[in-house]
Amino acid sequence: MAAHTHSVRSRNAGVGVPYDVVVRGGRVVDPASGLDGVRDVGIVGDRIAAVSEGGLEGLRRIDARGLVVAPGFIDLHSHGQGIGEGRLQALDGVTTALELEAGVAPVSVAYRRAAAEGRPVNYGYSVSWASLRRHVITGAPLSGGADGPLDHLGSHAWRAPASPAQRAALLRLLEAELGEGALGIGVLLGYAPETDPAEFADVAGLAAAAGVPVFTHARPLTEQDPSVVVDGAEELTRVAGLTGAHMHYCHINSTSTRHLDRVQALVETVRAEGARVTTEAYPYGSGMTSIGSDYFHPDRLHVLGATGTPQDVVYARTGETVASVDRLLELRAADPSGLAFIKSFDEDASSDRVARICSLPGAVVASDAVPFVIEGGHTYDPLRWPPPDFVRTHPRGVGTYGRTLRVAVRETGVLSLSDAVARCSLHPARVLEETAPAMRRKGRIQPGCDADLVVFDADRVTDAATYRHTTRPSTGFVHVLVNGEPVVSDGVLREPALPGRPVRA
């Protein structure tokens, strides 16, 4: 081996035995060590075995000359947990996609289902506060997320005040799910904004005792809804200080809208005081969730919408822009779990705003990918590739990482390449590494780490999905390896590849 080589050997790679795979001659960017230089990366099985200045030989070679070799991207916020959704994320550089904001219950069911079906990328789940709350208050069965993590959000019953006995039962169930390997507690507080603040504090206290994060969709801000029980940003940051819990502020950009500067300043203040508050953001100007949720009530469209009118809303199943309050009410009644876009700003006309979101201090990149929406009258085979025209989703679930690299690095320069890679890989891994030790092997290119790698062309990598063509894959991601197995080769998806593995606490 050449000089300046760092390596580990397994029983499959003795002296003189080639590596299984060598990624040769790429610009290796490893934010954890500060490495940014041309190297060979040798892989044995599912682990990185060597990082060398040259000379590695392998049974298979990947020519990375002129390309960037980075740790595979880690998405902490992906509701799109199916095979098709995972394939599109792999084509965007993602090697691990986790459902942490909404979560699932029971987590054991979700892990078993994913293992049985196979996944193109690594997967994992928090426990769902909303699902367990609905179960405790209404008696609704638990599906492990099979009916979609955003279903039933428009139902009023689960948002009712919890009695002391119900709250105690909820906490017991949450604790039991943490014992099953859940990666934290996902709390959709913004969908139940009248919840007693003491309940949220109790949930955070439980998480603190268990040593896991709370992934929170915060309540509205007082600027957005003066009648809200408590300002969402002040509540989240205060609870972090009071309980010592690690609070993760989900999509801080879309819940804060025009008030992002105020919320970001509050987060930075409590961080300086010692509270553990991490944040995430995605580079898009439209959100997406169930049309039956409070956010789409005609009187509340101003909370997230640009104009606060029905024309901010696009119903995903048909692609129609909602023309009137009457039509909005009709859709909410007919398909309350149906997904819809809500426009906050036009990102095509606001590249500076997109760049600002990408460069928020301390924020990791997370997509908030949603499950596929199937146009009425069609059925979809999850193994069909590419997704047919009657399948829709939010473009952020397809192009978040390509867009981040294009806008933040190449077009505006608000982030260096190493900074952008860190926000997509190392920093998300660090959010979870105290909870899930396996994450200490991800987000890094070092001997002994997992062979989750993305190889891309920094000069042409970009998102391609639009609100009209929502499943158009990103381009410029040339190779993607998950646990040492190629999922994308020469920019083409390898359809049989389902090497994803579970990430558990």
N, C-alpha and C positions, 0 to 999 in steps of 0.2 A: 504494500500500500504506500501511496505517496506520503511525503512529509505533511505535517499539520493535519493529520487525519484523526478524527475522534470516532471511536467505534465501540460496539458491543457485539458479541458473538452468541448465537444460540446453538443448540445441538444440531440444527440443520445447516450450519455454516461454519465448518471447521476451517483450519488454515488451508488455503489453496482452493477452497470450494467457492464458486461464484455466488454472488448475491442473487436472490430470486429476481429482483428488479433493480436496475440502476437508472436513476433520472440524471442524465448527463449534461453538464455544461450550462446549466441555467443560472440565472441570478437568484440566489437563495436569499430570501428575506425572512429572518427569524427575529421578531421583535423581542422575544424573551432574552436572547443573548446579545442582541445588537448586531448580529451578523447581517451583512448586506454585501454579498460578493459572489463571484462565480464559483460554484462548487458542484461536485457530484454527490448524489444522495443514494446510498445503498440500502435496500430493503430486504429483510428476511422475514418471510411469513407476513404477519400483520404489524410488524414493528420496523421503525427506522433503526438500522444497524450501524450506519456510518455516514458521516458528512466529511467529505474530503476535497482537497484542492484539485484532485484529478486522479485518474488511473484506476478507478473501480471497474470491475467486470461483473456482468450479471447475465443470467439466463435470458433476460429480456431487457432491452434498452429502450428508454424513452429519450429522444433527442429534445433537449430543452434549450438549446442554444438560441440566444436572442429572446428568450422568454423568462418570465418571473416564476419562481417556485416558492409557494407560500404554504403555511399551514392551512388545512381545510377550514372553511368558514363555518362558524357555529351560530345557528339561529336560535335564540332563546324564546322566540315568540312566533310559533308556527301552528296555526289551527289546521293547516292542510296536511293531514297526517297519512293520506292514502298513497298508494304506489305512484299514481300519475302525478300528484302534487310533488312528491319527493323527487321524481325524475326531473321535473322542471327546475326544482331548486338545485339539484346536482349540476345542471347545465348553467347555473348561476354561481357555481363555485362552492356550494354548501355541501358539507360532509356530515353534519349533525344538525337535526332540526327537532326542537323540543317544544312541547305543548305545556307552557308554564303559566300563562296569564289566566286562561279559563280553567285549565286542568281537566282531569277526568275522575270518575269514581264508579266502581272500585278501580284503583290503578292496576291491580293484579290482572283484571280482565283485559285491560288495554294492552299490557305487556304481553300477555299470552296471545292475543289476537294478532299483534304486530309480528311476533315471532313465528306464528303459524303461517301467515301470509307472506312474510318476507318484506323487507324494506330496502330501497336503494341507498338510503343514508341512515346514520345512527339516529336513535329515537329515545324519548323519555318523557316523563309526565310529572307534573305536580298533582296534588289532590285538589279537587274542585270544591271550593266553599259553596258556590252557587248550586251545584248538583246535590250536595249533601243537605243544604238548607231546604231545597225543594223537596227532598226525600223526607226530611224531618217534619216539615210544616204541612205538606200536602199528601204524603204517603206515596209519592211518585216512585216508580222503580228506578234502580240504578243500572245503567247499561255499559259503563266503562267507556263512555264517549261514542258508542256505536251510532247514536242518533244525532251526532254532531255537537260540538261543544257550545255552539251558539244557539241551539234550539231552546225553545221555551222562555227565552229572555223577555218576551212580550207578555208573558202570563203575570197577572197581578198576584196570584195566590202565594207564590214563593217569596214575594217581597213583603209579605205581611210582618208586623212586629212579632218577634219570637218571645215566647214566655220564658221565665227562668228555667223551667224544666226542658223546654226545647233547646235553649241555648246550651245547657249542660250536655244534652244528648248530641248536639252538633259538635261540641268540642271533643267529646269522647270518640266520635266517628272520625274526626280529623286526626286525632292522635293515633287511632288504630291504623289509618291509611299511611301515616308517616312510618309506622312500623313495617309496612309492606314495601318500602323502598321509594315512596314518593319523593320527588326532588325539592319539595317545598309546598307552600299553600298558595293556590291561585285564587284571588279574590276579585270578583267583578263588582266592586262596590258602586261603580258608576251606573250600573244597571238597576241598583236598588238603593237610590240615594237617600231614602228616608230611614235606612237601617240605623239603629241606635249606635252612636259612636262607641259606647262601652263594649258592644259586641265585637267591633273591629279591634279594639284594644285587647280584648280577651284572646282573639285569634292570633294577634301579634305576640302576645305573651306566651302562648303555646308554642309558636314557632321559635321564639327566642330560647325557650327551655330545651327544645329539640335540636337547636343549632341549625335551622334551615331558613331560607329566605321566604319572605311574603311577596308574591308577584301581584301587584295591585293595579287595577284599572280604577283610578281615583274618582271620587265624586266630582261634580262640576265645581268650578271656581265661583266665588261670590260675584265676580264681574259678569259671569255667564248666567247665573241664576241667583239673584239676591235672596231668594227664599230657601236656599239649600241649608240643610241642618248645620253643616260646618263646611268651611272652605276646604276643597279637596286637597290642595297642596299643603296647607297649613296642618291639616289632620295627619297626612302621611308623614310629614317631617317631624311633627310633635310626637307621634306614636313611636317613631324610631328612637327618639331621645328618651322617652318614658320607659319603654320596655327593653331597650337594647337589641331589638330585633333588627336583622338585616332586611331593610325595605327596598324592594326593587320597583322603581316607578316606570310602569309600562308606557310605551309610546308617549313620552312626555310632550312631544311635538303636537300630536293630534288632540290631546285632551286639554292642552294649554292654549291652543290656537293663537290669537293675537296677544295673549298675555304671557307668552313664553319667557320674556326677559324677567318678569317679576317672579315667575315660578323657578327659573334657573337660579336666580339670585338667592332665593330662599333655600334651595337645595345646597348651594355652595356654602351658605352660612352654617347650616347644621352639620355639614361635613367638617367644616373647620372646627366645630365644637366637639367633634368626636363621634357623631352619629354615623352609622353605616347606611348610606342611601346611594344605590346605584341607579342608573337611568339608561334608557334606550330610545332610539328614534329611527324613523324611516323617511326616505327622501321623496315623499309624495304629498300632494295637496288635497287628496280626497281620502276619506275613511270609508269603511264598509262594515256593516253589521246587520243584524236582523231588523227588518222593517217594522216589526211589531214592538220594538224596544222603545223606551221613553225618548230616545234621541230623535225618533222620527214622528213623534206626536206633533201635529201642526203648530202647537203653541210652544214647542221647544226646539224647533229647527235652528233657531239662532245660536244655540249652545255650541254646535259644531259647524253649522253651515255658513257659507260666505254671505248670503243675503237673507237667510232665515225664511225662504219661501220654498214651496214644493219643487220649483225648478232646480234647486240644488240637488235633488234626489233622482237617481237613475235606478230603476228596478232591474236587477241583474238577470232574472230569468227570461225576460223579454228584451232587455236593452232599452226600454222606453224611458224617456225623461218624463217625470211625473208632471202633468199639466196643471193640476188644480188640487185644492184641499180635498174636494170630494173624491178625486181619484186616489189620493194618498190614503184617505180613510178606507176606501174600498180595498186597496191592496193590503193594508194592515189587518183588516178583518178576514180576508180570504186566505192569506199566506203569512201569518205573523212571524214565522221562522225564516221566511224568504230573505235572502241577502240583497242589500241595496247599497249603492254608493251615496255618499253625501260630500259635496264639494266644499272645501274650506278656502282654497285658493287655487289659481291656475298656475301650476308649476312651470308650464312652458313660457309664461310671461314673467316668471319670478325666479329666475335661476339663482339670484343672490339669496333669496329666502331658502331655497333648497340647499345651497352651500352652507348657509348659517345652521340649518338643521344638522347637516353632516358633521359639522365641526363643533357642536355643543360640547363644552368642557366635561370630560368624564363619561360621555354617553357612548354606549356600544351601538352597533348597527343591528337591528332586528326587524324582520319583515312584516310581522302581523299577517302572514299568509292565511288565506281562508280556504275552506274546502271548495271543490269544484261545484259549480251551479249548472244543472242540466236543464236546457231549454225544454219547456213543456212538450209532452208527446214523445220524447226520446228516452232511450235507455243507454246507459254507458257501461262498457266493460272496463274495469279499472286497469286491465293489462293492455288495452288498446293504445297503440302509439303510431303517430302523434295524436294528441287529443283532437277529436273532430270539431267542426265549427260550432256545433250546438253545445259545446262545453265552454263555460265562462268562469273567470275568477277575477281577483284584483291583480293588476299588473305588478303590484309590490311583491306578491308571492312568486313572481317569475323573474323580476329584474332588479330587486333592491341592491344586490351587491355589484352587479354590472353598472348600475346607475351611480352608485357611490364612487366607484373607481373612475368613472367617466367625469362626473361633475366635480367631485371634491379634489381629485388629484390632477386629471389631465386638463380640464377646462378652466378651473378657477384657482387651483393650487392652494386651497385653504388647508389641505392636508398633504403631508409628504406621503409617498408610497408606503413607507414603513408605518406611519401613523394610521393610515387607512387599513392596512393589513392587521394591525394590532386591534383596531376597533371591531374588525370582522372575525377575529380568531382568538388571540391571546386574552384580551379583556373579557369577552364572554366566558371563556374557560375559567378565568379567575373569579367570576361571579359565583360559580358553582363548586370550585375545587375544594372548599372546606366541607361541603355537603357530600359531594361525590368524588372520592379520591381519584377515580378514573379520569376526571377532567384535568388532573395534573399532567397527564400524558398527551393532552390535546392542545391545540393552539401553539405548538412549538415544533421546530425541526431540529431535533437533537437525538442522539442515540438513546434507545430505550423508549422513545415516544411512539405513539400510535402512527401508523403509516396512513394518515388522513392528509392528503396533499392536493393542492390545486396548482395547475400550471397554466398561466395565461399570458396573453400578449398585451402588455401595458399600453401599447400605442393604438390598439383598436378594440379593447374590451369595452362592451357597452350593453345596456339594456335594449331590448327590441319590443317588448310587450307594451301595448297601448290600451286605452280604455275601449277602443274599438276592436283591437286584435289582442285579447288579454292573455292568450297562451302562447304567444310567439316567444321562443326561447332567446335568452341572451346569447351574444356572440363574443368570441375572443377567449373563451375558456377552452383551452385545447385539450387538457387532460385533467381528470379528477379521479383520485384513488381514495377508496374508503376501506380501511383496514387492509391496505395493500392490494386490493383488487380494483382494477379499472372499471369505473362506471361510465366515464366519458373518455373516448380515445380519438385523437385527431378531430375534436369538436363534435363527434358523433356519439349519441347515447348507445351504450351497450345494453340492449333490452333485457337479456336474461340476468343481468347482474343485480343481485339483491343482497349485498354483503353487510347491510346495516345491522348494528348490534344495540342492545339496550344500554342505556345509561341510567343507573339507579343510585339512590343515596346509600 
